[in-house]
Amino acid sequence: MTDTVDGNEPEYKLIPHRDFYLISGIHCPEEVDEIQNWEIRDSDVFIVTYPKSGTIWMQQIMSLIEAKGDVTATMNQLNSDRIPWIELIGSKDDSAPSPRIRVTHLHHKFTPLGLKQKKGKVIYLARNPKDVLVSYFHFHKYAAMLETPEDFNSFFETFMEGKVFGSCWFDHIKAWYSQRDSMNFLYITYEDLIQDLRSVVDQICVFLERDLTAQQKADVVEHSTFRNMRRNPSANYQNVSTSLLDHSKGTFMRKGTIGDWKNYFTVAQNERFDRVFKEKMRDFPLTFVWDISDIMK
């Protein structure tokens, strides 16, 4: 699935495919196209996120729900192996035992057709896009497969143009959310996880029909807190190959808060983002929490 240069390391660069940016050396466009033809089981669960929206947090929550809160059952395998990206595994998924829990950053256009027939289930995790932008900026600085930005201002422009893996944030969330009635679909936000993690765990259990006791749910919550995940190598991606992530330059789990964008956006950038958000999202009934103080009152 990777492109190599002279038999050495893969060459990583953004490649447009069907108006969506993939990463050469990581993704194979032909295998991504084959995902639409996957045979979907009723027990399949797909976690969908735009990059830097709380993906590994949701992987941890889902792993623990399946383990009924027993964190020791999740220690022998990385979250990324337990709940892999469909855009990375290609056709190798057919023989995996049920329930298959998978994650993706792909646009809705690449969705397995079975999902649109209400087979399987989709959990869409969204995050306020200003914090996504800042988190993605930091990720670009230490992820080997992504171009290191010159500075925040240049990355701001790149993100606004949608010239990143995942492409335009607005297109991504709108495409998935607008098709929610055609799927078994649960929409939650990163900010929900911060505000009331237990409530979100309850919602997921009901949605997936997982029967956990109150204590088991409490254990899921305890081992899914940002503090505990940062100390858990199976959950925090510290063991991901240094050929992909330069851990000396950053951490996958950085702050876990709301409103960090205020430390980076200029007044002009914020005003511009607000104008674009208002225009792009005017027909979508989605609201976001933009600052941690808004849920601490």
Secondary structure, DSSP 8 states (H G I E B T S, - for coil): ---BSTTSSB--EEEEETTEEEEETT--HHHHHHGGG----TT-EEEEE-TTSSHHHHHHHHHHHHTTT-GGGGTTS-HHHHS-BHHHHGGGGTT--SS-EEEE---GGG--GGGGGT-SEEEEEE--HHHHHHHHHHHHHHBTTS---S-HHHHHHHHHTT-STT--HHHHHHHHHHTGGGS-EEEEEHHHHHH-HHHHHHHHHHHHT----HHHHHHHHHTTSHHHHHT-HHHH-TTS-TTTB-TTS--SS----S-GGGGT--HHHHHHHHHHHHHHTTTS-------GGGG--
